Each structure stands twice: as structure tokens, then as C-alpha cells.
Amino acid sequence: MVRSISSALKAFAVCAGLSAGLLGQSVAQAADTSLWKDVQKAGVLRCGAAVAAPYVMRDAKTSAYSGYFVDLCRDFGERVLKVKVEFVDTNWDNLVAGLQSSKWDLAMALNQTPERALAVAFSVPATDYQVSLLVNKDNPKLADVKDDIAALDKPELTFAVMSGTAQDKAISSVISKGKIMRLPGMDEARLAVMSKRADVLVDASDTNHLFALANPGWTREILPKPALAKQGVSFGVRRDISPADLQVLNIYLSQRRETGEIQKLVDKASTEANAEVK
């Protein structure tokens, strides 16, 4: 009996030692996993690019990208990681899925939402975001409407929005009586309001403001109350990113935001976007 107990204890000790060794090996392997090391090894940082001025813009003639998230992605890749930067064309419906399937390393200009946080991780916000509405100030259907979102939920009103965006989700959550016209791009959404096929343009407050500045003769901006989708705008990363790698990106963004450098990039991109609208 004593020998049996002794043998069992020895076997347990061996198994425990093997388990500890395997666990230590797994932890070491996990510690060796690094997104930025993989990017540096590949020599290129891939940034998923869904167009929405002034965050991400693309020249129709040259296919060159611009916008303040483009500037941030390029600077982070070239100056911090010391690699080339590649912008991968996509749309808002596929931006998260492409990140999950490793088609790109960073998703640019993602609004922080709980639903998206189930699928991806976020950096700290580069900027903040709020949905606003833009209307034709001469539209008789909107003559008495100020900023109450409930007063806009009427069957005779049509809301134009880019499909799959945070704006789409925000307006869909509060409009049940009005019609929602979902379009593939912001140019199509703006044209729908300009041509009076739609009554209300739903977009980020900064881009709606740019559009209003370019068209002062007929536009009116509305910041709805209660606020719609007031969120941070961040880089999206895969959920399996290590805390150390995420910290690298977060420190970079926090420093650039606190020094006012990101605001300068926003101003530059806004000027470019406004020139294109004109």
C-alpha cells in the first residue's frame, strides 16, 4: 500500500511538472506574439480605408489617399514602426470583417460602439464624433423643426445616409415613422438632399458642417437633442492584440492629441475636403 501511494505521488509530481512546463511554454509563446513585430517583419503596415471625408479621402483621378486618419496611419507606420504603409480600399460594411480576417492591420476612423467592441478592439480616440442633420432651410416640411429628434420622425420625411455607417445605425435607432434612404456613399447621400429626393442628410457633425460651409445659400445644420451617437473615433485593431502593442498605439495617439497635432491634421483635411466640395 505504501509503495502504491508513493508511486502515485511520483506520477502526480511528474504530470504536474509537465503541465507547468507546457503552461510556461504557452505563456512564452503568447508573449512572443506581437502585431507590430509581425508588421515590421513584413515591412508594411496595412490600413483598411473606407472613404468618409475628412477622415479618409481618395482622389478619383490618382487613387491617392488623404485625410487626417490617413496622415496618422502613415506617420505611425513610417515614424514609429519604420515600415511602408499600404492603404487597402474597402467600404464601411466590410471594414470590421476585413480586420477580423487579417486583410489589414488597422481599420481607420472606426466609431467606438459596444456592438463593434464585441468584434474588434479600439485604440484611444483620436477625435470625438457626433451625428448631425443637414436640411434645406427652404423645405416647408421642416419649417417648424428645430433640434427635437422626435419632431423629425414623420412619414413625409426621408433621411439620406451612407449604408453601414455609425450614422446609419444612429438614425435607424430613433426613426420609426420616417423613411430612411440608405446609399453606398456620402456623395450619393448629399446629392439626394440637393436634388430634393431626400429631406434630411445624416452625417458626422464635422463633415455636415463642411458641406454647409460650401453651400451656405440653402443649408441648415441641426444638432439633434438628445445627441445621436456621441462617440470616440479610433483605430480598430484585432481583439487578440497584446496589451503592450495596444499601448504603443495609444501612447502615440494620446501624445499627438494632447499637443494639438491631431487638430492641425483635422483642420488641414477639412480644408481639403471643403475645396473638393466646391
Helices and strands as residue ranges (DSSP letters): H 2-32, H 35-42, E 44-50, E 57-58, E 65-66, H 68-75, I 76-81, E 84-90, H 95-100, E 106-111, H 114-117, E 121-122, E 127-136, G 140-142, H 149-152, E 158-162, H 166-172, E 179-183, H 186-194, E 200-204, H 205-214, E 219-222, E 228-237, H 243-258, H 261-277
